[in-house]
């Protein structure tokens, strides 16, 4: 009986080693919470700016502020996510920048870059009202693609982001609120779920 238990323990250890090699497991749930919080603050700032000025997404006067707001949210959220995920990798004694991390980055970058170029084209053509939905769609595609290399829960988050993006594109009048729901509320909820499921 002892040999059987030892064999099962060895199999579990081998499986754990293979999973660590084939999946990026250093994605912190707290990074999702922080990114969502930053997105909600960015959404509130954009909404306040539009309402206080009586502006819409397509007004030229709003364009510069909205672009700066969106870029600031992206940079701060990305920096916090990287920092918190790195700290988690250190705590778990996992390599943060391993071959699997490069694969994850590649899966993220292709939809990100394609979406970024498309968003620039929309802005150049005065279609700011389509930018929130487009950002959600391409971000959802990036999450969906990356889910095969990280935790499966990212797949559902990606699908929800895509659906919100399609709705935002169909109803531009509420696009900014849907952007806040997707990048803000869903990120916070997802981050809390991931923290409870994998980090406690």
N, C-alpha and C positions, 0 to 999 in steps of 0.2 A: 504493500500500500504506500509506503514511503517513497519508493521509486516512482510510482505513478504520480504522486503529488509533486515530486521533484521535476518530473517530465512536463507536467502541466505548467508549473511555474516557469520552466525554461521556455516553453512555447509562448507564454504571456510576455516574457521579457523580450523574446525575439520579435513578437508582434509590435510591442511598444517601440523597439528600436527602428523597425521598418516604418512605422507610422511617423516617427520623428524625422526620418530621412525623406519621406515622400509627401509630407504635409507641413505647411508653415503654421506652427502652433503657438506663435508668440504674439498673436493679435489680441491686444488687451480690450476687455469689455469697457474699461474706464476710458479708453481712447474714443469709443463710440459715444459715451456720455459727454465727454469734453467737446468732441466735434459737433454733436447735436446742440449743446449749449451755445457754442460760438455761432452756429447757424441761426439759432433762435434770436440771438442778440443782433445779428446782421439783418435778419428779416424785420425785426422791430425797428431798427434804424432806417431801413429802406421804406417801410410802411409810413413811419412818422414823416420822413422827408417828402414822400408823395402826397400824403394827406395835408400836411401843413402848407405845401405849395400849390395845392389843387392840381397836381400833375398826374399824368398817366405814365405807364411804362414807355410808351412811344414818344413822349415829349422830349425834344432835343435837350431841354434844360435839365432833365433828370438823368440823361445818359451817363455823363461823367461820374456823377455820384454813385449810380447803381453799379457801374463797372468797378470803381474803386472799392465799393462795399463788398462786391462779390469776390474780388481778388484778395482782399484782406481776410475775409472769412476762409477762403481756400487755403491761404498760406498759414494762418494761425491754427486752423483745424488740422492741417497736415503735420505741422511741427509738433503739436501736442500728441497726435496719434503716434508719430514715430518715437517720440520721447517715452511715452507710457508703454508702448510695445517693447521698446528696448529694455526698459526697466524690468518688465515682466520676464523677458528672455534671460536677463542676468539672474533674477530670483530663481528661475527654474533651471539655471545652468544649461541653457540651450543656446546654440549659435544663432545670433541674430542675422548675420549676413552670410548665409550658406547658399549653395546652388539653388535650393528651393525658394529662397527669398528673391533671388534674381528672376526666377520663373514667375513668381507672384507679381513682381514689378513689371515684367513684360506683359503679363495678362492685363494689368491695369492700364499701362501706358498706351496700348493700341487704341482702345475705345476713348481714353482721355484725350489723346492727341487729335483723333478724328473729330470728336465732339468739340474740342477747343477751336479747331479750324472752322467747323461748321457754325459755331457760335459767333466767331469773328465775321463770317460772311453775313449772318443775320443782322448783326449790329451795323455793319457797313451798309446794308440795305434798309436800315431803319425799321427792323422787325424785332425790337426789344421785347415785345409782348410774347414772342415765341422762345426767348432765351431760357426762362425758368423751366419750361417743359422739356426743351432740348437737353439742358443740363441734367435733369432727372433721368431722362431716357438713356443717355450715354453713360451716366454714372451707374444706373441699374445694369446695363450691359456689362460694364467693367466688373461689378460685383458678381454677376452671374458667371462670368468667365473665370473669375478668381476662386469661386467656391469649390471647384474641383481640387484646388491646391491648398485650401485652408479648411475651415470648419463648414460643414454642409449648411448650417443655418444662414450663411451669407446668400445662398441661393434664393431663399424666400424674401430676404430683404431686397435683393436685386429685382425680383419680380414685382414687388410692391412699388419700388422706385419707378420702374418702367410704366406701370399702370397709372401712377400719379402723374408722370410726365405726359402720357398720352391725354389724360384728362385736362392737364394744364394747357396743352396745345389746342385742345378742342374748346376750352372755355378760358380764353386769355384774361378775362376780367378778374378771375380769382387765381391767376397763375402764381403770383408772388406768395399768396397764402399757402398754396399747394407746395411751393418750393420750401417754405418754412416747415410744413408738415413732413415732407419727405426728408430733407436734410437735417431738420431739427428734431421734431417729435419722434420720428421713427428711429433716428440714431440713438437718442436717449433711451428709448424703450429697448432697442436691440442691445445696446451696451449694458444695460442693467441685467437683461436676460443672460447675456454671455458671461457677465461677471458671476452671477449666481450659479450658472451651470458649470463653468469650467475653472473658476478662480477661487472659489470659497472652499 
